[in-house]
Amino acid sequence: MRKSFLLAVLAAGASLAQVKPSDIDGAWVGNIEVGPTKIKTVFHLATTQDGLVATLDSPDQGAMGIPVAAAKRDGASLTLEVAVVGGRYEAKISADLQTIEGTWKQGGGSFPLVLKRAEGGVVAGPKRPQMPVKPYPYREEELTYQNHQAGIQLAATLTIPQGKGPFPAVALISGSGPNDRDESLMGHKPFLVLADYLTRQGIAVLRTDKRGIGKSGGVIATATTADFATDAEAAVAYLKTRPEVDAHKIGLIGHSEGGVIAPMVAARDHDVAFIVMMAGSGVPGDQIIVAQVVAGNEAAGMSHEMALQAGVQQRKILDIVEQETDDTVRREKLRTVLGPAVTGAQFDTAYRQLTSPWYRYFLTYDPAPALRKVTCPVLAINGEKDTQVPPKLNLPAIRKALEDGGNKHFEVVELTGLNHLFQTAKTGAVNEYAQVEETIAPAALEKMAGWILKQ
């Protein structure tokens, strides 16, 4: 997905120097409008000995060099097939060769997309004003450590405040998906921003490439939340070996799935001094997913009644995944529920995701038992506009589990106006993440740092 355009062209086996460029070669940029959200879209076109080739960038979403499976031009007509995302662009090239106007089709929806030539062939990336700029007023060290239980080596960055120490420390645990140590997504690097802020406040921070991602070993495709919990345990064990770190003040900060992992680890490792749950869940995963569908569709402009219907449909899908053990029967039932709008290739992709080890574990895992065993201080924060882990469903469940377990040292906070990434948001819709220049709201950063230092 991040393969460069140059490599994509060279892979066609063409000698570019011997091929005359066409009149549409170059970078073309426009915006796909999904409700109130605009998603910057860039197509790179080039002519080779094998014909027209292309790649797609979505800078706002941090996705670059997406291969275009087929690029076809017939006079003024242009068709670009992006099989990897199930998308298709059908358009007309203007007579003056300055505009390509057409329709982007994906996931059963159709969206107008007008492309203009990029000036000088360069497309500016999104503004991210919180991105730290070197030199930093603290020490930064690239390192590796072992998860002996899993037999893998994990790659990480440790940032250490100025001064003698020893310092309190935290290990960051990312959300679901193939995240690097900065939790990079949609042009943002939330964990880089968080680590920078906390280190400036006198807290050492360890952030790690997820197993199988970046420079870390292991395989992500077969790993579950329970496996990632052992990686977090290895991070705590590593921090205890560092002389700059106060071994009695090591905590965990987990975002989203990481907010589920943090209490899993703290429940069985009493060397964890505190945990911060950033949009961690308090109910089983299948409830989370249904709530996501309802909240996400409403944020995108769907009526409450239609959003509830979409939730009911999602519940049917999850029931099949959870209850049907025969693979052939499960496939047929899901194909029936998903309907003809989901094509063969799209269905195969969806089926692999729905039946992956991670997904099946996530659906049935209930975080409440682990939360009831957590005895260290807990800060659970959630954004009011979070549509992925809705606060009204999860914060009360987290509070109840901690109270049931007898924990007297916790704080549960809903932060006004913030989304799942803790950005200041208008709707909380996922597509809005890339449009917000802010990576993490100052209110969230200040709350976490102040609470940790009080511990």
N, C-alpha and C positions, 0 to 999 in steps of 0.2 A: 504493500500500500504506500510505502514511502520511497519506492524506487524512483530515482531521478529521471527527469525527462530525457537527459542525454543518454542514460543507459537504456531507456526504453527504445530510443531511436536506433542506437547501435545494435540492440538485440534483433532488429529486423534484418541485420546483415547487409545494410546498404552502405555504400561509400557516398556520404553526403556531398562531398566536394564535387562529385561528378553528376549530381542530379540538380536540375534547375528548379528552384523553389516555385511553388504555385502562388497565385495572387492572394491566397488566404493563409499562407504560412505565417506563424507567429502566435502571440498570446492574445486571447480574446477574453474579456472580463464582463460579468454582469451579475445580477442578483436574482436568486429564486425567492419569491415572496410566499412565505407560509404563514397565513394569518397576518399578525402584526410584525412578524420577524422577517428580516432580509438576510439571506445567506449568500455571501460572496462566492462566486463560482468562476473558475478560470479554466478554459480549455487551451492547451498548447497544440497547435497543428504543425505538421511538417511533412514534406514530400520526400519519399525515398524511392529506390528502384522498384520497390514492391507496391508503390502507391501511397495514398494518404495515410498517415498514422497520427495518433493523438494520445495525450494523457489529460487527466482532470485533476485540478487542485481545488480543495475547499479550505482556504486559509483560516476562516473563522473557526473551523472544526479541527484544525491541526492535521488535516489529511492532505498529503501532497503526493503527486506522481501516481495517482490511481490510473491503472491501465484502461484504455478504451479498447474493447475487444474488436470492434469493427468501426471503421470510419469510411463513409461512402458519400461521394459527391456526384451528382448528376445535374450538370448545368448549374442552376441557381439553387438546387435542392441539396441539403446536407443532412445526413443521418449519422448520429454517433451512438453506439451501443456500449454501455458501461455495465457489463455483466456482473462484475463483482459486487455492485450495489443494487443490481436489479433496475437500472435506470436507462432511459432512452431519450435522446434529444432529436427532435424533428424540426427542421428550420429552413428558412429561405435566406439566401445571401443577397444583400442589396446591390443595385446596379453599380453604385459607386464604391463597392467593396469596403465600406466602412462599418456596416452593421450586419449582424446575423440575428434574425428574429424568428422565434419559434416557440415550441412547447417542450418542457421537461416532464417526462412521465416516470413515476416511481411509486411503488406500493399502492397501485390502484388510483392514484391521484394525478392530476395534470396541472402544471403550473407554467404561466408565461415566463419566458426567459429571453431577454434581449441582450446580445453580446456586442461590445464595442472593442475596437482594437486598443490594446494597452499601449500607452505612450512609451516609446522606447523599448517596448517589450518587457517592461518591468512593472510588477504589481506590488503595491505597498501592502505590508502585513498589518494586522490590527494593532491598535495602540494598547499598550499594557504598561501604564505609568508606574505600577508598583514593582515592576521587575527590578530586582537588585542589580546594582552596577558596581563592578570591581574598580578599585581595591576595596575589600570589605574590612571593617574595623574588628575583625576577629580571625581566627585561624581556621582554615579549611583543609581537610585531609581526605584523600581518596583511599579506600581500603577494601579489604575482603574479610569475611569471617565465615565460619563453618556452621551449618546445621548438621550436627553429627547424627541426629536421629534419622534425617532424610538422606544423609550422605551427599549433600550438595554444598557448593560454595556460593555465597551471596556477596554481591558487590554494592558498596554504599559510599556515602559521603558523611563525614562527621564534622560539624562546625563547633568550635570551642571558643567561648568568650575570652576576652582579654583579662589578664590578671592571674593570680596564683591558683585559685581554686582550692579544694575540689568544688565542682559545680553540680547543681541539680541537672538531671538530664532526662530527655524523652526520646523514645523511638517512635517514629511515625509509621502508621499502617494505612496503606492506601485502600481505596474502594475497589469494587469489582472491575474486572477487565485487565487487559495487558498493560499495566501501568509501570512507567519508569519511576526512578527515585523522586522525581519532581511532581509526580502525578499529572504529567502533561496531558492536557486535553483542550481542544477548541482554542488553541493559541494561548492558553493560560498555563502557568506552572504553580499551582496552589501550594505545594509542599516546599518549593524553593522560597516563595514569599513568606510562608509560615516559619520556616527554619531561620530565615534571615531576621525576621522580627523577634523571635524568641531568643536567638543567640545574642542579639543586641541588648536584650533584657537580662542577660546573665545566665541563660539556660543552654546547656550543650544539647545538640540535636543530631540524631542519627536518622538518615533517610536512605532507603534501600530500593534498588531495582527489584521488582517482584520476580520470583523464581521463573526462569525461562525467558526473561525479558532483559534487554540491555546487556550488561556484563555479568548477570547472575546465571548460575547453572540451574539445572533442573528442567522439568517440563511443565508448562502451565496448562496444557490441554487436558490433562488427566487429574489436575489438582483440585481439591475442594477447599472450602473454608477451613475445615479442620487441619488440612495440610499447611495452609498459610498461617494458622495459629502456631504451628511448630517453628515456622520461620521467625515469627515475632518473639517466641521464647528464646530463640538463638540470638536475637538482637539484644535482649535483656542480658543474657549471659555474656555477650561480648562487652557491653557497656560496663559490666562489673569488673572487667580486666583493665580498664583504663584508669590510670592514676589521676587524670584530670577530673574524673567523675566521682561524686559522692555516692557510694554504693547503696546507701540507705535512702537515697532520694531519686530513684530511677522510676519514671512513669511511662505510660503509653498514651499516645494520641491517635485515635483511629477515626477515619472518615468513611461514612457509609458502611460498606461491608467491614471496613477496618474498625468501625464502631461496634460491630458484633464480635469481632475477634478480640478486642481489648479485654472485655469482661471474661471471655473464654480463658484467656491467659491468666488474668488476675485471680480467677477463681481457684486455680491450681498452683500458681506461683506466688507465694506470699512475700517474695522479694520485690514485687511490684508495689511501689509506694503510693501510686495514685493512677487514675485513668481519666482521660477526657474522651467522651463519645461525641463526635461531630456528626450529627444526623445518623446516629446508630439506631437500629430498630429494636422494638420491644415486643414484637409479635412475630409469628412464623412467616417465612418468606412468601408463601402463597397468598396470605392476606396483604402483604406489602405490594405484590405485583398487581392484584386486583385494584387496590387503592391507587396505585400509580396510574393505571389505565383511566380511572375515573377522573382523578385530579389533573392528569396531563391533558386529557381531551377538553376538560372545562377551561383550562388555562389557554388552550389553543383556540377557544371561541365556540366550542360545541355546547349545546344546551345541556342543562343538568340531566334532563330525562334521557337524552341520547347518550350522554356519558355513562349513565347508570346501565343502559342497555349494553354498551361496550364492555362494561365491567362484568356483566352477566355472561357475555360471550367469552371473555377471558377466563372466567371461573370454569366454564365447560371444558375449555382447553386444558387447564391445569388439572381438573378432575381426571381426565383421560390419562395424562402423563403420570399422575400419582397412583392411579388405581389399576390401570391396564398393564399386565406383565407380559403378555404375548406381543412381540414386536410387530408381527404382520397385522394383527387386529388393531393395535395401537395406531399404526400408520394409516389404516383405512378410516378409522374413526376420526383422526385428526384431519385427514384430507376432506372428509365430509363436513366437519365443523368449519374449517378454514375457507371452504368454498372455491369456486372456479377462478376467482380473482387472483388467487395465489398460484402462480405458474409452477411448472415442474421443478425448475431450478430454484425458485424461491422457496418452494415447499421443502426441498431437500436441505437447504440451508437452515430453514426454520426448525426442521425436525432434528437436525444435529444439535442445534442449540438447546432445544427443549428437552432432549434426552441425554445431554452431556452429564458427566459425573458431577460437575460443579452445580449445574442447575437443579438436578434432582436432590442433591444435598440441601441446597438453599431453600427449596420449596418446603421442606418438612422440618427444618431446624427451628426450634423454639428457643430464643435467647433467654427466656425467663429463668429457667433453672440455674444457668450460670450466673445471672445477675443476683439471684438469691444467695449465692455463695461468696459474692464479692464483699470483702470486709474493709478494703482500703477506701480512701476518699474517692468520690466519683463526681465529675462534672458532666452532665448531659445537656448539650445544646442542640437546638434545631431551629431552622429558619421558618418564620411564619408562612412564607410562600413556597415552602419545599413541596414539590409535587411528586418527588420520587420516594421520600420517606416522610409522609404527611405527619406533621407534629401532633395533630389532634388524636391520631390513632396511636402514635408511638410513645410520646412523652408520658401520658398517664400510665401506660403499661410498664415503662421503665421505673417510674416512681413506685408503683405498687410492688414490683418485684424486689426492689431495694428495701422497701419498708417491710415486706414479708420476711426478708432475710435478716432483719434486725440491724441493717446498716444505718448509723446515725450521722454519717459524714458525707452527705451528698447534696448536690444542688442541681435542679432541673430547670432549664431556662429556655423559653421561646423568644427568639430575637426578631423583633418587629421588622418587616419589610425585606427579609433576606430569603434567598432561595437555597437550593440543595448544596450549592458551592459556597454559600455564605456571602454571596454578592448582594448588593442593593438592587432589587429587581422590581419590575412592574407587574409581571404576571406569574413568574416562577416557572414558565414553560422551558423545557430542555433547549429548544431552539434559541432561546434568549441568551443562554450562557455566553455564546460567542460574541454577541452584540455589546455586552456590558464590558466597558474598559476595566473596571475594578476587578481584581482577582479575589480578594477577601476583604470584606468590610472592616474598617478600623474597629468598630464596636465588637466584632467577633475576636479579632486579634487581642484587643485590650482585655476582654473578658477572660480569655484563656491564660494569657501571661500573668495577669493579676491574681487569678485563682491559683495557678501553679505556684507562684512565689509565696503565697500565703500558706501553702502546705508545708 
